[in-house]
Amino acid sequence: MREPLAEAFEEQRGRLVAVAHRMLGSRADAEDAVQEAWLRLARQDAGAIDNLGAWLTTVVGRVCIDVLRSRKVRPESSYDELVVVLEDDDPAPEDDVVLAESVGLALLVVLDALRPAERLAFVLHDMFGVSFAEIGEILGKSADAAKMLASRARRKVRDRRRPAEEPGQRAVVDAFLAAARQGDFDELLRLLDPEVTWHSGTSRGMVVKRGAAEIAARAQRGARAAVITVAALIDGEPGIVAWGPTGKLLGVVSYTITDGRIAEIRSVSDPRRLAAMGLPAHID
């Protein structure tokens, strides 16, 4: 008796995981939310459900809202405010649908700036075409209220679109990375401000290093570990996303450039933070 129901659920799984992933920013959390939806479905009288897809979307949406609301407030840190978008040369989108698609296709966009209800309204409507009436039912609000939430979220997303990178900054970062890979210590020192600071968010907490010599040595070690790097703009500043030789995600790094030198480096290697950003843990 359960086989047809399980088959119908599997047909919906891909879409449900995509919804939950956009909501929660973590593939693992998304899978958990969808599994919870299956458990709830298994306890229901399936014959009483008129539209299985809509019912499952409602359940997954409510599970995601509960997860977002129950997450503990993380320690105050600039990393929580990062909005990272894979570099491209396209103009900033003006159309709402194009905006939603660009957010969905970007390698990394953190939607933590949105409140749970705003996030759900934006994700479900702008990315997956769910009606405001259905969204309102999930949230226990009217369709007009759901529309207002989506509009507010859309404005926040637009406001947090990447600012323009100042000319020359990427060249400084590229030169720094090249010097690190080549082991050119003198060139690294030339590109670093003498008082440069490196703030590193690791699984053990925040680590702070200061001084050009120490940071140049650290950059050389990091360059040996990172095999694949992708240029990214991080909160308006040039940076990279790095993966290791086995394809495992190593971290995200951004650079603050002042007077042609790197004055500050900020990196995140904590797996929990990286998972919350929605980055692929491995690449081929």
N, C-alpha and C positions, 0 to 999 in steps of 0.2 A: 504493500500500500504506500510505502514511503518512497519507492523508486521514482515514480513520476514527479513527485514533489521535489526530490533531490535533483532530478534532471532539470526541472524548471528553475530551481534556485541557481544551479551552475550556469545556466544561460544568462543570469543576471549578475553573476559574481564579478566579472571584469568591470562592468560599469560601477558597481557598488564599491569595489576597491578603489577605483579612480576617484569617486566622490569622497570617500573617507580619507584617501591620501591627501587630497587638496585641503580637506578640512583640518587634518591633524598634523600634516607635515612629516609623517613617519610611515614608511611602508609597513613596519611591524605593527604599529598601532592601528593602521587601516585594516590589516588582516584580522586583528583581534575584534575590531568593531563589526566586521562582516560576519565573523564566526558567531558573535553574539546575536546578530540578526537571524542566523540560521537556527540557533538554539531556541530563540523565541518563536520562530516559524514552526519548528517541530512540535511546539506545545500548543499550537493553534489548530482550529478546525479549518483546514485549507479551503474547504468548500464554501466557507462563509466570506472568503476574501474575493472581492470582485476584480480587483486589479493588482496582481501580485507585484509587478514592478513598482507601482506607486506605494504599495504597502511596505515593501522592503526599503525603498528610499526614505520613507517616513521613519522607519525604525532605525536605520543607519544614521540618519540625520540627528535623531534624538540621542542616540548613543554617543555620537561625536560631540554634541553640545554638552552632554554630561561629562565627557572626558575633558573637554576644554575648561569647563567650569571647576572641575575638581583638581586640575593640575596645580601643584604648589607654585607659589610665586617664586621665581628663581632669583638668586642674588643679583642685586643691581649691577649691571655690567654693560659696557658699550656693545658687546657682542649680541646682546638681546635685541638691539636696535638695528642690526645689520639688515640691509636689503641688498641682496646680491643678484645681479642679472648678468648672464653670459653676454659678453660684448657682441655687438653687431652694429651695422651702419644704417639700420632702418630708422626713419623718423619716429618720434613718439606718436603712438596711435591716438586718434581723436574719436574714432567710432567705438561705442561701448563693446560691441561684439569683438572687434579687433583687439581691444584692450584685454578682454578676458582671454582670448586665444593666445595673445602674447605672453600673458602671465602663465597660462597652462603649459606653453611650450618652452618657456625659459628654463634653463638648467636649474636655476635656483632663485626662488623668490620667497622671502619670509613674510607671511601674512599675520605675524603676531601683533601688528599694530591694530588689527581689527578685533573688536569684541566678538565673543562667540556667536551671538545672534547675527551680527553684521557679516561675519565670515560665512555663516551658513547661507544667508540670503544671497550674498555675492557669488559663492561657489555654485550653489544649486541653480540659480537663475541665469547668471551670465556665462557660466561654463557648461552647464548641462541642460539648460532650457526648461527647468521645472517652473511651473506657473507660480505666481505670487499667492494664489489661493491655496495651493498645496503647501507652499513654504509657510504661510500663515498658520495652517493647520498644525504643522510640525512644531511651530514656536508658540502656539496658543494665542496668536494675534490675528488681526484682520489682514486681508490681502493688501490694503493700503499701507498698513504699518510695515508689512514685509517689503513692499516696494520702497518705502522710505529708508529702511535699513540697507537695502541693496544700493540705493543711490548714495547714501552716506559712505558705505564701504568703497564704492567706485571712486568717489572723490578722494578718499584717503589713499587708495592705490595709485591714483594719478599723481597726487601730491608727493608720493614717495618714489615715483619713477626716478631713475638715475639722473642726476645733474650732469652737465657736460664736463668731461675731463679736461683739465687745463692742458694746453699744448706743451709738449715736452716731457710731461710726467711719465708717460708710458715708456719713452726712450730711456729715462733714468732707470726705471725698473728693469727693462730688458737688459741694459748694460750691467746692472747689478747681478741679475740671474746668470748672465753669460760669464761674468767674472767668477761667480761662485762655482759654476760647473768646471771652469778652467783652472780653478785653484789659484787665481791671480789675487793674492792677498793685498798687494799694494793698490790695485785698482778698486778693490772693495773698500779700502780705507778712504780712497779719494771720493767715492760715491756716498760715503756715510758721514753724517754730521758727527763731529767729535763727541757730542753729548747725546747721541742717538739712544733711544729706549726701545726695548722689545717686550711687549706684553703678550704672554702666551697663555691661552686658556686650555689647560690639559685636564685629564680625568682626575688629577690630584689637586686641582685648583689653579689659581692664577700664579704664574711665574713671571717675574720681572727681571730683565737683564739690562744693564746700562754700559755704555762705552763702546767706541767703534771697534777696538781690537777684539773684545770678547764676542761682539755680535758678528764681526767678519768671520771669525773662526766657526761660529755656530752656523752661519749661512753656508759655509763650505761643507759642513757635515750634512746639512739638510739637502743640499744639491746632490750629494751622492745617493741619498735615500730616495729622492723623488725622480721618477723616470718620465712620467707623463704630466705635463702642466698645461692648463688652459687659462688664457687670459680672462680676467673678470673685472668688472667695476664694482667695488664694494663700498656702499654708502658714499658714492661720488669719488672714491679714490681708487687708483689702479691697484690691482692685486692679481692673485692666481688661485686656482684650485689645483691640488696636486694629488697624484696617485703613485703608488710605489711599483716596483718591478713585477709584482704578482697581480697588479691591477687593483690592489686594495687602496681605498681612500685614505690619504694621510692627513689632509687638512686644508684650510682656507687661510690665505695670508693677504693682508692689505698693507699699503705703504703710504705714508704721508711725506710729501716732497716739499721742502722749503729751500728756496734759493738754490735750486738745482741739486740738492743733496737729500738723502733719506734721513728724516728727522725722527720718525717713529715707525715701528713695525708692529702690527697686531695680527696674531694668528690664533686659530681655533683648531685643536686636534682632539678634543674631547668627543668620543664617539656619540654620546647622548646629544650633544649640541649639534653635531653634524647630521645625525639622524633627524633631528627636529627641523633642520633646514631642507630636508627632502633630497639630499644628494645621493646618487647611487653609491653604495658601499664598495662595489667592485665594478670595474669595466674590463672589457675584453681587449 
